[in-house]
Amino acid sequence: MGTIIKIRKRMVTEADISLIAHLIKTEGDKGRSHISRRLCRIWDWRQSNGHYKEIACRELLRRLENRGLIKLPPMLNSARKPGYKNKIYIPSNIDTTPLITSILSIRPIEIKLIKSKSDEKLYNGLIGVYHYLGYKQANGEQLKYLIYGKGRLLGCIGYGVAAWKVACRDQYIGWSSRMREDNLFKIVNNNRFLILPWIKVHNLASYILSITRKCLKTDWQKKYCHSIVLLETFVERDRFLGTCYQADNWHYLGKTTGRGSHSFRLKVYHFFFSIFFQNRYTPGGRFHPELLFIFFLIDSPFSSILNELCINRSQIASAMVGLSIISYHF
Protein backbone atom coordinates (compact mmCIF):
# COMPACT_ATOMS: atom_id res chain seq x y z
CA MET A 1 0.00 0.00 0.00
CA GLY A 2 1.09 3.60 -0.61
CA THR A 3 2.85 5.85 1.85
CA ILE A 4 0.58 8.21 3.78
CA ILE A 5 3.13 10.25 5.70
CA LYS A 6 6.78 10.33 6.71
CA ILE A 7 7.47 10.87 10.41
CA ARG A 8 10.86 10.65 12.15
CA LYS A 9 12.41 9.23 8.98
CA ARG A 10 9.85 6.41 8.86
CA MET A 11 7.40 5.97 5.99
CA VAL A 12 3.96 5.23 7.41
CA THR A 13 1.72 3.28 5.05
CA GLU A 14 -1.95 2.39 5.03
CA ALA A 15 -0.96 -1.08 6.26
CA ASP A 16 0.86 0.54 9.21
CA ILE A 17 -2.23 2.58 10.08
CA SER A 18 -4.33 -0.60 10.05
CA LEU A 19 -1.78 -2.35 12.28
CA ILE A 20 -1.76 0.53 14.78
CA ALA A 21 -5.57 0.64 14.82
CA HIS A 22 -5.64 -3.11 15.52
CA LEU A 23 -3.15 -2.77 18.39
CA ILE A 24 -5.17 0.06 19.90
CA LYS A 25 -8.37 -1.99 19.65
CA THR A 26 -6.95 -5.18 21.13
CA GLU A 27 -4.32 -3.87 23.58
CA GLY A 28 -5.19 -0.21 24.09
CA ASP A 29 -6.28 -0.84 27.69
CA LYS A 30 -2.60 -1.39 28.57
CA GLY A 31 -1.72 2.21 27.72
CA ARG A 32 0.00 4.27 25.06
CA SER A 33 3.51 3.31 26.15
CA HIS A 34 2.62 -0.34 25.71
CA ILE A 35 1.37 0.36 22.18
CA SER A 36 4.61 2.18 21.28
CA ARG A 37 6.74 -0.65 22.71
CA ARG A 38 4.76 -3.28 20.79
CA LEU A 39 4.99 -1.28 17.60
CA CYS A 40 8.76 -0.83 17.91
CA ARG A 41 9.19 -4.58 18.27
CA ILE A 42 6.90 -5.41 15.38
CA TRP A 43 8.71 -2.92 13.14
CA ASP A 44 12.09 -3.71 14.73
CA TRP A 45 12.52 0.07 14.86
CA ARG A 46 15.84 0.67 16.59
CA GLN A 47 18.45 3.32 17.21
CA SER A 48 22.00 2.84 15.98
CA ASN A 49 22.94 1.44 19.41
CA GLY A 50 20.28 -1.27 19.13
CA HIS A 51 17.76 0.26 21.56
CA TYR A 52 14.17 0.57 20.42
CA LYS A 53 12.98 4.04 19.32
CA GLU A 54 10.18 4.19 21.88
CA ILE A 55 10.25 7.97 22.35
CA ALA A 56 10.23 8.54 18.60
CA CYS A 57 7.40 6.01 18.28
CA ARG A 58 5.27 7.82 20.86
CA GLU A 59 5.81 11.06 18.97
CA LEU A 60 4.82 9.30 15.74
CA LEU A 61 1.59 8.08 17.35
CA ARG A 62 0.73 11.56 18.65
CA ARG A 63 1.31 13.11 15.23
CA LEU A 64 -0.85 10.48 13.56
CA GLU A 65 -3.63 11.24 16.04
CA ASN A 66 -3.25 15.00 15.42
CA ARG A 67 -3.80 14.29 11.72
CA GLY A 68 -6.93 12.30 12.50
CA LEU A 69 -5.47 9.03 11.22
CA ILE A 70 -5.77 7.14 14.53
CA LYS A 71 -7.45 7.54 17.93
CA LEU A 72 -5.13 6.80 20.83
CA PRO A 73 -6.48 5.24 24.04
CA PRO A 74 -6.86 7.44 27.14
CA MET A 75 -3.64 8.06 29.08
CA LEU A 76 -3.24 5.82 32.13
CA ASN A 77 -1.22 8.52 33.88
CA SER A 78 -2.03 12.18 33.55
CA ALA A 79 0.36 14.31 31.55
CA ARG A 80 2.19 17.25 33.07
CA LYS A 81 -0.06 20.20 33.62
CA PRO A 82 0.57 23.48 31.79
CA GLY A 83 3.18 25.54 33.59
CA TYR A 84 4.87 22.50 35.11
CA LYS A 85 8.54 23.09 35.89
CA ASN A 86 11.15 20.40 36.30
CA LYS A 87 12.34 20.07 39.86
CA ILE A 88 15.93 21.12 40.35
CA TYR A 89 18.27 19.90 43.04
CA ILE A 90 21.39 21.61 44.34
CA PRO A 91 23.34 19.96 47.18
CA SER A 92 23.91 22.21 50.15
CA ASN A 93 27.56 21.17 50.45
CA ILE A 94 28.75 22.70 47.16
CA ASP A 95 31.80 24.87 47.77
CA THR A 96 30.86 28.40 46.67
CA THR A 97 34.07 30.03 47.88
CA PRO A 98 35.42 32.33 45.13
CA LEU A 99 38.28 30.69 43.25
CA ILE A 100 40.61 33.05 41.40
CA THR A 101 43.67 31.20 40.19
CA SER A 102 45.44 29.63 37.21
CA ILE A 103 44.71 26.35 35.47
CA LEU A 104 47.97 24.86 36.73
CA SER A 105 46.87 25.23 40.34
CA ILE A 106 43.63 23.21 39.85
CA ARG A 107 44.98 20.43 37.68
CA PRO A 108 44.33 17.61 37.14
CA ILE A 109 40.92 18.53 35.77
CA GLU A 110 38.49 15.61 35.67
CA ILE A 111 35.74 15.35 33.06
CA LYS A 112 33.20 12.94 34.58
CA LEU A 113 30.65 11.34 32.25
CA ILE A 114 27.26 11.35 33.94
CA LYS A 115 25.88 7.86 34.42
CA SER A 116 24.15 7.85 37.81
CA LYS A 117 20.83 9.44 38.74
CA SER A 118 22.50 11.49 41.46
CA ASP A 119 24.95 13.03 39.00
CA GLU A 120 22.09 13.64 36.55
CA LYS A 121 20.15 15.50 39.24
CA LEU A 122 23.23 17.56 40.09
CA TYR A 123 23.80 18.49 36.44
CA ASN A 124 20.15 19.45 35.93
CA GLY A 125 20.21 21.52 39.10
CA LEU A 126 23.36 23.40 38.15
CA ILE A 127 21.98 24.22 34.71
CA GLY A 128 18.58 25.13 36.16
CA VAL A 129 20.01 27.56 38.71
CA TYR A 130 23.16 29.00 37.14
CA HIS A 131 22.76 28.78 33.34
CA TYR A 132 20.93 31.68 31.72
CA LEU A 133 18.86 29.32 29.52
CA GLY A 134 17.84 27.14 32.45
CA TYR A 135 17.18 23.41 32.39
CA LYS A 136 14.92 21.81 29.80
CA GLN A 137 14.44 18.08 29.43
CA ALA A 138 16.06 17.09 26.15
CA ASN A 139 15.14 14.30 23.76
CA GLY A 140 17.32 12.11 21.62
CA GLU A 141 20.97 11.21 21.92
CA GLN A 142 22.86 13.17 24.56
CA LEU A 143 25.86 13.04 26.88
CA LYS A 144 26.52 15.19 29.94
CA TYR A 145 29.67 15.78 31.94
CA LEU A 146 30.54 17.22 35.35
CA ILE A 147 33.84 19.08 35.58
CA TYR A 148 36.11 18.90 38.61
CA GLY A 149 39.48 20.44 39.44
CA LYS A 150 41.41 18.68 42.19
CA GLY A 151 38.11 17.29 43.42
CA ARG A 152 36.29 20.63 43.45
CA LEU A 153 33.23 21.12 41.24
CA LEU A 154 33.94 23.69 38.53
CA GLY A 155 30.97 23.37 36.17
CA CYS A 156 29.35 21.10 33.62
CA ILE A 157 28.89 20.66 29.89
CA GLY A 158 26.29 18.89 27.76
CA TYR A 159 25.98 17.63 24.19
CA GLY A 160 22.90 16.58 22.25
CA VAL A 161 21.38 16.22 18.80
CA ALA A 162 22.16 18.79 16.15
CA ALA A 163 19.74 21.46 14.97
CA TRP A 164 17.60 20.23 12.07
CA LYS A 165 18.26 23.18 9.78
CA VAL A 166 20.99 25.81 10.00
CA ALA A 167 21.36 27.75 6.77
CA CYS A 168 25.03 28.73 7.11
CA ARG A 169 26.03 25.22 8.21
CA ASP A 170 24.09 23.47 5.47
CA GLN A 171 25.46 25.85 2.86
CA TYR A 172 29.00 25.35 4.14
CA ILE A 173 28.75 21.56 3.96
CA GLY A 174 26.90 21.77 0.68
CA TRP A 175 24.48 18.94 1.29
CA SER A 176 20.97 18.46 -0.06
CA SER A 177 17.92 17.95 2.16
CA ARG A 178 18.20 14.20 1.68
CA MET A 179 21.92 14.17 2.54
CA ARG A 180 21.25 16.25 5.65
CA GLU A 181 18.51 13.88 6.75
CA ASP A 182 20.74 10.85 6.24
CA ASN A 183 23.85 12.28 7.95
CA LEU A 184 22.67 14.75 10.57
CA PHE A 185 23.23 12.19 13.33
CA LYS A 186 26.98 12.61 12.76
CA ILE A 187 26.75 16.18 14.08
CA VAL A 188 26.49 16.84 17.83
CA ASN A 189 25.42 20.10 19.44
CA ASN A 190 27.15 21.56 22.48
CA ASN A 191 23.85 22.75 23.93
CA ARG A 192 24.94 23.67 27.47
CA PHE A 193 28.22 24.86 28.93
CA LEU A 194 28.54 26.23 32.44
CA ILE A 195 31.43 27.34 34.59
CA LEU A 196 30.12 28.14 38.05
CA PRO A 197 29.97 31.91 38.64
CA TRP A 198 32.45 31.93 41.55
CA ILE A 199 35.13 30.15 39.47
CA LYS A 200 37.50 32.68 37.86
CA VAL A 201 40.27 30.80 36.07
CA HIS A 202 41.86 32.32 32.97
CA ASN A 203 41.50 30.14 29.84
CA LEU A 204 39.54 27.48 31.73
CA ALA A 205 36.62 27.46 29.28
CA SER A 206 38.70 26.74 26.18
CA TYR A 207 40.73 24.16 28.10
CA ILE A 208 37.54 22.33 29.13
CA LEU A 209 36.28 22.36 25.54
CA SER A 210 39.56 20.85 24.39
CA ILE A 211 39.77 17.99 26.88
CA THR A 212 36.05 17.23 26.73
CA ARG A 213 35.93 16.63 23.00
CA LYS A 214 38.89 14.26 23.30
CA CYS A 215 36.73 11.85 25.30
CA LEU A 216 33.38 12.81 23.74
CA LYS A 217 33.94 11.00 20.46
CA THR A 218 34.86 7.75 22.22
CA ASP A 219 32.03 8.04 24.75
CA TRP A 220 29.52 8.74 21.98
CA GLN A 221 30.69 5.73 19.99
CA LYS A 222 30.39 3.48 23.06
CA LYS A 223 26.88 4.62 23.95
CA TYR A 224 25.26 5.15 20.55
CA CYS A 225 27.40 2.89 18.34
CA HIS A 226 28.14 5.50 15.70
CA SER A 227 30.88 8.05 15.17
CA ILE A 228 30.55 11.82 15.14
CA VAL A 229 32.49 14.04 12.77
CA LEU A 230 31.34 17.55 13.60
CA LEU A 231 30.46 19.62 16.67
CA GLU A 232 28.27 22.71 16.56
CA THR A 233 27.18 25.34 19.04
CA PHE A 234 25.17 28.55 19.05
CA VAL A 235 26.39 31.70 20.81
CA GLU A 236 24.00 34.52 21.66
CA ARG A 237 25.89 37.39 20.10
CA ASP A 238 24.48 40.13 22.36
CA ARG A 239 25.54 38.18 25.46
CA PHE A 240 28.81 36.43 24.58
CA LEU A 241 31.77 36.90 22.25
CA GLY A 242 32.43 33.20 21.70
CA THR A 243 36.07 33.70 22.63
CA CYS A 244 36.52 30.28 24.27
CA TYR A 245 35.32 28.52 21.11
CA GLN A 246 37.64 30.59 18.96
CA ALA A 247 40.54 29.78 21.29
CA ASP A 248 39.75 26.07 20.90
CA ASN A 249 39.87 26.36 17.08
CA TRP A 250 36.14 26.22 16.46
CA HIS A 251 35.21 27.81 13.13
CA TYR A 252 32.76 30.67 12.89
CA LEU A 253 30.31 29.90 10.07
CA GLY A 254 27.80 32.73 10.29
CA LYS A 255 24.56 33.63 12.02
CA THR A 256 21.19 31.96 12.28
CA THR A 257 18.42 33.56 10.24
CA GLY A 258 16.08 34.16 13.18
CA ARG A 259 13.54 31.56 12.07
CA GLY A 260 12.29 28.45 13.84
CA SER A 261 13.50 27.77 17.38
CA HIS A 262 16.16 30.47 17.04
CA SER A 263 13.91 33.50 17.14
CA PHE A 264 16.90 35.81 17.47
CA ARG A 265 20.17 35.68 15.63
CA LEU A 266 22.90 33.48 17.07
CA LYS A 267 26.50 33.03 16.04
CA VAL A 268 27.20 29.54 14.74
CA TYR A 269 30.49 27.78 15.52
CA HIS A 270 31.65 24.35 14.38
CA PHE A 271 34.54 22.06 15.20
CA PHE A 272 35.60 19.39 12.73
CA PHE A 273 36.65 16.12 14.34
CA SER A 274 37.97 14.53 11.21
CA ILE A 275 39.30 15.23 7.76
CA PHE A 276 37.00 17.69 6.10
CA PHE A 277 37.21 20.28 3.43
CA GLN A 278 37.64 23.89 4.50
CA ASN A 279 35.93 26.76 2.80
CA ARG A 280 37.46 26.09 -0.64
CA TYR A 281 34.87 27.63 -2.93
CA THR A 282 34.66 27.61 -6.65
CA PRO A 283 34.41 31.11 -8.23
CA GLY A 284 30.62 30.78 -8.20
CA GLY A 285 30.56 30.24 -4.46
CA ARG A 286 29.64 26.54 -4.74
CA PHE A 287 31.44 23.52 -3.33
CA HIS A 288 33.20 20.72 -5.12
CA PRO A 289 30.79 17.74 -4.97
CA GLU A 290 33.68 15.29 -5.06
CA LEU A 291 34.98 16.66 -1.77
CA LEU A 292 31.69 15.93 -0.07
CA PHE A 293 31.80 12.42 -1.50
CA ILE A 294 35.34 11.91 -0.18
CA PHE A 295 34.28 13.17 3.25
CA PHE A 296 31.39 10.74 3.54
CA LEU A 297 33.50 7.94 2.05
CA ILE A 298 36.14 8.39 4.73
CA ASP A 299 33.68 8.75 7.61
CA SER A 300 31.01 6.23 6.65
CA PRO A 301 30.48 2.47 6.39
CA PHE A 302 32.24 2.67 3.01
CA SER A 303 35.49 3.00 4.96
CA SER A 304 35.42 -0.80 5.36
CA ILE A 305 35.87 -1.07 1.60
CA LEU A 306 38.99 1.09 1.83
CA ASN A 307 40.33 -1.16 4.56
CA GLU A 308 39.77 -4.25 2.46
CA LEU A 309 41.67 -2.58 -0.36
CA CYS A 310 44.49 -1.79 2.10
CA ILE A 311 43.94 1.94 1.57
CA ASN A 312 43.98 3.80 4.87
CA ARG A 313 42.50 7.18 5.64
CA SER A 314 45.81 8.90 6.24
CA GLN A 315 46.94 7.98 2.73
CA ILE A 316 43.82 9.55 1.24
CA ALA A 317 44.13 12.57 3.50
CA SER A 318 47.77 13.13 2.68
CA ALA A 319 47.05 12.90 -1.03
CA MET A 320 44.19 15.36 -0.83
CA VAL A 321 46.08 17.78 1.39
CA GLY A 322 48.95 17.61 -1.09
CA LEU A 323 46.54 18.71 -3.76
CA SER A 324 45.42 21.62 -1.53
CA ILE A 325 41.87 20.36 -1.63
CA ILE A 326 41.27 19.59 2.02
CA SER A 327 43.07 20.14 5.26
CA TYR A 328 43.35 18.56 8.68
CA HIS A 329 41.39 19.70 11.71
CA PHE A 330 42.31 18.36 15.14
C-alpha positions, 0 to 999 in steps of 0.5 A: 500500500502507498505511503501516507506520511513520513514521520521521524524518517519512517514511511507510514503506510496504510498497512501501518495505520491498520496495524496501529488501529488493531493494536489500539483496539486489542491492547489499548487498555494497557496504555500508550507506552505499551502500544509504542513498545509493541509497535517498535518490536513489530517494526524492529525500529531501533536506534543505531545502538540497538535500543528501540525508538520508543520515544520517537514512536510515541511522537509518531503516534501523537502526530498520527492522532493529530492528523486524525489518522488514529485515535489513541487510548486514554492516558493511564497517567495524567500528563504534566499540567501546563506551567509545570517546571522540572524540579531542580536539586542543588546539594547544600555542600557545594563549595561556593568560595570564590576561586581566582587562580590559574589552570595549573593550580587546579589540575588535574581537571576531571571530566566525569561522564554522567551515568548515575541518577544522582549526578544527573540531578546535580547536572540538571540543578546546576543548569537550572540555577546558574545557566541563563537558559535554564534546564529543559528536558532534552530528547534524543541522543545526549551526553553530559559531563561534570567538571572537577578540578582537584576534586572541586566542582567547577561546572558542567557541559552537555551535548545533544542532537544537532539542529535540524536546519541551520542555513550557514552550516548546510550551505558550508557543507553543501548537502541536499535535504536528503543528505542532511537527513541521512547524515545529521546524526553525525553532528552533535550540538554543544547545547549547554556549557557552564562554569560556576559563577564563583570560578574565575580561572583564565583560559579554563573554558577553552581548556575544558572544551579541548579535553572534553571533545577528546573523550566525547567522540569515544564516549559517543561511539560506546553509547550510541554505536556510531561516530561523530564528525562535527560539533556545533554550538550557538552563541548569543551574540548580544551576550557572549563573544564566543572567545573560548570557542575561537581559542579552541579552534572552532570555526565561525560559520555565520549567524542563524536567520532568526527563524524556527527555534532560534527566534533571534540571531545566534552566532554559529560555531563548528569544530571538525573532528575529522578530515573535512574540506575547508571553505574552498569555494569555486568562483561561483561560491559553490562547493566541489561535490567530489569533496563531499563524496570523499568526506562521507566515504572516509567517515562512513560504512564505506570505509570498510571497503577502503580497509579491504583494499588496504587503503587507509585514511591517512593515505587519502588525507595526505594525497588530498592535502597535497593537492590543496583540496582539504586540510586537517582539523584536530 
